[in-house]
Amino acid sequence: MTGLPKFISPRAISLALACCAGFASMAHAADTNPFDNVKQIHAGVLNVGYVDIGPRNGPAVFLLHGWPYDIHSYEKVAPQLAAQGYRVIVPYLRGYGSTRFLSADTPRNGQPSAMARDMVSLMDALHIQKAVFAGFDWGARTADIVAALWPERVNALVSVSGYLIGSQQAGKQPLPPQAELQWWYQFYFATERGREGYAQHTHDFAKLIWQQASPGWKFSDQTFNQAAKALDNPDQVAITISNYRWRLGLEQGEPQYQQYEQKLAAFPPITVPTITLEGDDNGAPHPAPASYRAKFVGKYQHRTLQGNIGHNPPAEDPTDFIKAVVDASHL
């Protein structure tokens, strides 16, 4: 039987220590949440906060959050897409998280075409020519507009609740009473009482919207509190109020976006390959899939997500959301 060696060389010790350090590094990387590493970049009128994970030479995917949510809706989606070889960009929209306006003089304008222009400016700043866009709520509307106005920049689209392009003229048309009831907060925001109420109770307001929009989603306080931090952005109230007032025709928007609004008012078709999604328990206002089918004139699929899935599918059903992004990129 051979005994233990009486002498261990310095080289062997160094190799052993290096090996241990490598394993420790790997363990640390596995424990690190990539959403803790928010980067910043000047893009258009903003300094945008964003998460950027996955290989830099991989096909780009932009994941866009809604109101009143934040980038953590994609906390389970983004790493898995990155592991499949995608470069995944998850930005804070204007008025959220660490995104800030570069100038105090820029209007805190929440009109949808301005948000879409923000995303094209972000693509330019990151030197990304084309990407898959996926989103829900404000994020889906923003992605729809990018696909409609700049189709040459979009490889494919995943849009929760489908075609969400609107116009101020359409926003003035009354809806049936039950549909109007779902939009209660839009009318609340049309008043100064609503602005003050949202400013004073932003987090409580957001939690109520989460509960109403996803009645089957039993999110934890930790999940909500993490996302609610993004609503402490100094421009959150102004952007939210502007967005909903613009939709009702109570704000005019900015002149530089008028050219986009004129095109969007014609409800242009979306030509890029698209998968639309709808949760089977979406408690937020949303159109029926049959009502927008004709607006998608390229390769197209619609999927209804089963299992009490509400308004935030990437958080509530990350597996099917990931599959939709991957499948859309191959349509």
C-alpha positions in Angstrom: 0.0 0.0 0.0 1.4 3.4 -1.0 1.5 6.0 1.7 0.9 9.7 1.5 3.7 11.7 -0.3 6.1 13.3 2.1 6.5 16.3 -0.2 4.0 18.4 -2.1 5.5 20.7 -4.6 4.7 24.4 -4.7 3.4 24.0 -8.2 0.9 21.4 -7.1 -0.2 23.6 -4.3 -0.7 26.5 -6.7 -2.7 24.4 -9.1 -4.9 23.2 -6.2 -5.5 26.7 -5.0 -6.3 27.9 -8.5 -8.8 25.1 -9.0 -10.5 26.0 -5.7 -10.6 29.6 -6.7 -12.1 28.7 -10.0 -14.9 26.7 -8.4 -15.5 29.5 -5.9 -15.8 32.0 -8.8 -18.2 29.7 -10.6 -20.3 29.3 -7.5 -20.3 33.1 -7.0 -21.4 33.6 -10.6 -24.2 31.2 -10.1 -25.4 33.0 -7.0 -25.2 36.5 -8.6 -28.4 37.9 -9.9 -27.7 39.6 -13.3 -30.5 42.1 -12.5 -28.3 43.5 -9.8 -25.9 44.8 -12.5 -27.8 47.6 -14.1 -25.9 49.5 -16.7 -26.4 53.1 -17.9 -26.1 54.6 -21.4 -27.0 57.9 -23.1 -29.7 57.2 -25.7 -31.7 60.0 -27.3 -33.1 62.3 -24.6 -32.4 59.7 -21.8 -29.8 58.1 -19.8 -31.2 54.6 -19.9 -30.8 52.0 -17.1 -30.7 48.5 -18.6 -29.7 44.9 -18.0 -27.5 43.4 -20.7 -26.8 39.6 -20.5 -25.8 36.9 -22.8 -23.2 36.7 -25.6 -22.5 40.1 -27.3 -22.6 38.5 -30.7 -25.8 36.6 -30.1 -29.1 37.6 -31.7 -30.5 40.6 -29.7 -33.8 40.4 -27.8 -35.4 43.5 -26.1 -37.7 42.7 -23.3 -40.0 45.6 -22.4 -42.0 46.0 -19.1 -45.3 47.6 -18.5 -47.0 49.9 -15.9 -46.8 49.6 -13.0 -44.1 47.0 -13.2 -40.4 47.0 -13.9 -37.5 45.0 -15.4 -37.8 42.2 -12.7 -40.8 40.9 -14.6 -38.1 39.3 -16.8 -35.9 38.0 -14.0 -36.6 34.4 -14.9 -36.9 34.9 -18.6 -33.8 36.8 -19.4 -31.1 34.4 -18.0 -32.7 31.4 -19.7 -32.8 33.2 -23.1 -29.1 34.3 -22.5 -28.3 30.6 -21.8 -29.7 29.8 -25.2 -27.3 32.2 -26.9 -29.4 35.4 -27.1 -28.1 38.8 -26.1 -30.9 40.0 -23.9 -31.5 43.8 -23.2 -34.0 44.7 -20.5 -34.4 48.5 -20.2 -36.2 50.6 -17.7 -38.7 52.7 -19.7 -38.7 56.5 -19.2 -40.0 57.3 -15.7 -38.8 54.0 -14.2 -35.8 52.7 -12.2 -32.5 54.4 -13.0 -33.6 55.8 -16.3 -33.3 59.6 -16.3 -33.9 62.5 -18.6 -30.6 64.2 -19.7 -32.2 67.7 -19.5 -34.5 69.2 -16.9 -36.1 71.1 -19.8 -37.3 68.0 -21.7 -41.1 67.6 -21.2 -42.0 64.5 -19.1 -44.0 63.2 -21.9 -45.5 59.7 -21.7 -47.0 59.5 -25.2 -46.5 56.0 -26.7 -44.6 57.0 -29.8 -42.0 58.8 -27.6 -41.4 55.6 -25.7 -41.0 53.7 -29.0 -38.5 56.3 -30.2 -36.6 55.8 -26.9 -36.1 52.1 -27.8 -34.8 52.9 -31.3 -32.4 55.4 -29.8 -31.3 52.7 -27.3 -30.6 50.3 -30.2 -28.5 53.0 -31.9 -26.6 53.7 -28.7 -25.8 50.0 -28.3 -25.0 49.6 -32.0 -27.7 46.9 -32.4 -29.2 47.0 -35.9 -32.0 44.5 -35.5 -33.6 42.7 -32.5 -36.6 40.6 -31.4 -38.9 42.7 -29.4 -41.2 41.3 -26.7 -43.4 43.0 -24.1 -46.6 43.3 -22.1 -48.8 46.3 -21.2 -46.9 49.5 -22.0 -44.0 47.3 -23.2 -46.2 45.5 -25.7 -47.6 48.8 -27.0 -44.0 50.1 -27.4 -42.9 47.0 -29.2 -45.9 47.1 -31.5 -45.1 50.7 -32.5 -41.4 49.9 -33.1 -42.4 47.0 -35.3 -45.0 49.2 -37.2 -42.8 52.3 -37.7 -39.4 50.7 -37.9 -39.9 47.2 -39.2 -36.4 47.1 -40.6 -35.1 47.1 -37.0 -37.3 44.2 -35.8 -36.5 40.5 -36.5 -39.7 39.3 -34.7 -42.3 40.4 -32.2 -43.9 38.9 -29.1 -46.9 41.0 -28.0 -49.1 40.2 -25.0 -52.7 41.3 -25.8 -51.8 41.7 -29.4 -52.2 44.9 -31.4 -52.2 47.8 -28.9 -51.6 50.7 -31.3 -54.1 53.5 -30.7 -54.7 57.1 -31.4 -56.1 60.1 -29.6 -59.1 60.1 -31.8 -59.8 56.5 -31.1 -59.3 57.2 -27.4 -62.1 59.7 -27.4 -64.7 57.1 -28.4 -66.9 55.8 -25.5 -66.9 52.1 -24.7 -69.6 49.9 -23.2 -70.0 50.5 -19.5 -68.3 47.3 -18.4 -65.2 48.2 -20.5 -65.2 51.7 -19.1 -65.3 50.3 -15.6 -62.0 48.5 -16.3 -60.4 51.8 -17.2 -61.3 53.5 -13.9 -57.7 54.6 -13.2 -57.5 56.3 -16.6 -60.3 58.6 -15.7 -58.9 59.1 -12.2 -55.6 60.2 -13.7 -57.5 62.7 -15.8 -58.1 64.8 -12.6 -55.7 66.7 -10.4 -57.0 64.7 -7.5 -55.8 61.6 -9.4 -52.4 63.0 -10.0 -52.0 63.9 -6.3 -53.5 60.5 -5.2 -51.0 58.6 -7.3 -48.1 60.7 -6.1 -49.1 60.1 -2.5 -49.9 56.4 -2.7 -47.8 55.1 -5.7 -46.9 51.8 -4.2 -50.4 51.0 -2.8 -51.8 52.0 -6.2 -49.4 49.7 -8.0 -50.2 46.7 -5.8 -53.9 47.2 -6.4 -53.4 47.2 -10.2 -51.3 44.1 -9.9 -54.0 42.3 -8.0 -56.8 43.4 -10.4 -54.8 42.7 -13.5 -53.7 39.2 -12.4 -56.3 37.9 -9.9 -54.7 34.4 -10.0 -51.1 35.4 -9.4 -50.1 35.0 -5.8 -47.0 37.2 -5.9 -45.0 37.6 -2.7 -44.4 40.9 -0.9 -40.7 40.5 -1.8 -41.6 40.3 -5.5 -43.8 43.3 -5.3 -41.4 45.4 -3.2 -38.5 44.7 -5.5 -40.4 46.0 -8.5 -42.0 48.9 -6.6 -38.6 50.5 -6.1 -38.6 51.4 -9.8 -41.7 53.5 -9.2 -39.6 55.8 -6.9 -38.2 57.4 -10.1 -38.6 61.2 -9.8 -40.4 61.2 -13.2 -42.8 58.3 -12.6 -45.9 60.3 -11.7 -45.4 62.8 -14.5 -44.9 60.1 -17.1 -47.8 57.9 -15.9 -50.2 60.8 -15.8 -49.0 62.1 -19.2 -49.5 58.7 -20.8 -53.1 58.2 -19.8 -54.1 61.9 -20.4 -52.5 61.7 -23.8 -54.7 58.7 -24.7 -57.8 60.6 -23.8 -56.7 63.6 -25.9 -56.1 65.8 -22.8 -52.5 66.4 -23.7 -51.1 67.3 -27.1 -47.7 65.6 -26.9 -44.5 67.0 -28.5 -44.3 68.3 -32.1 -41.3 66.0 -33.0 -43.5 62.9 -32.5 -46.4 64.2 -34.6 -45.1 62.5 -37.7 -45.3 59.1 -35.9 -48.7 59.8 -34.5 -50.1 60.5 -38.0 -48.9 57.1 -39.2 -50.1 55.3 -36.1 -53.6 57.0 -36.4 -54.0 55.0 -39.6 -53.5 51.7 -37.6 -50.8 50.4 -39.8 -50.4 46.6 -40.2 -47.4 44.9 -38.6 -45.4 42.9 -41.1 -42.7 41.3 -39.0 -43.1 37.7 -37.8 -45.3 37.8 -34.7 -46.6 35.7 -31.8 -49.3 37.3 -29.7 -50.1 36.0 -26.3 -53.0 36.3 -23.9 -53.4 35.0 -20.4 -56.5 33.1 -19.6 -57.1 35.2 -16.5 -56.1 38.7 -17.6 -58.0 41.1 -15.5 -56.7 44.2 -17.2 -58.5 45.9 -20.2 -57.5 44.0 -23.4 -58.8 43.3 -26.8 -60.1 40.0 -28.0 -57.6 38.1 -30.2 -60.0 37.9 -33.1 -60.3 41.7 -33.2 -56.6 42.3 -34.1 -55.8 39.2 -36.1 -55.9 41.0 -39.5 -53.4 43.6 -38.3 -50.6 41.0 -38.4 -49.9 40.4 -42.1 -46.6 38.5 -41.8 -46.0 35.0 -40.3 -48.2 34.9 -37.2 -49.4 32.7 -34.3 -51.6 33.4 -31.3 -51.3 31.5 -28.0 -53.6 31.6 -25.0 -51.6 30.8 -21.8 -53.5 28.5 -19.5 -53.4 28.2 -15.7 -54.8 31.4 -14.3 -52.3 33.5 -16.2 -52.9 37.3 -15.9 -51.5 40.5 -17.2 -47.8 39.8 -16.6 -47.0 36.5 -18.4 -43.2 36.7 -18.2 -43.4 36.7 -14.4 -46.4 34.4 -14.2 -45.6 31.9 -16.9 -41.9 32.4 -17.8 -41.6 29.0 -19.5 -44.2 29.7 -22.2 -43.0 33.3 -22.6 -39.5 32.1 -23.3 -40.8 29.5 -25.8 -42.8 32.3 -27.6 -39.6 34.5 -27.9 -37.6 31.6 -29.2 -40.3 30.4 -31.6 -41.0 33.9 -32.9 -37.3 34.4 -33.7 -37.5 31.3 -35.9 -40.8 32.0 -37.7 
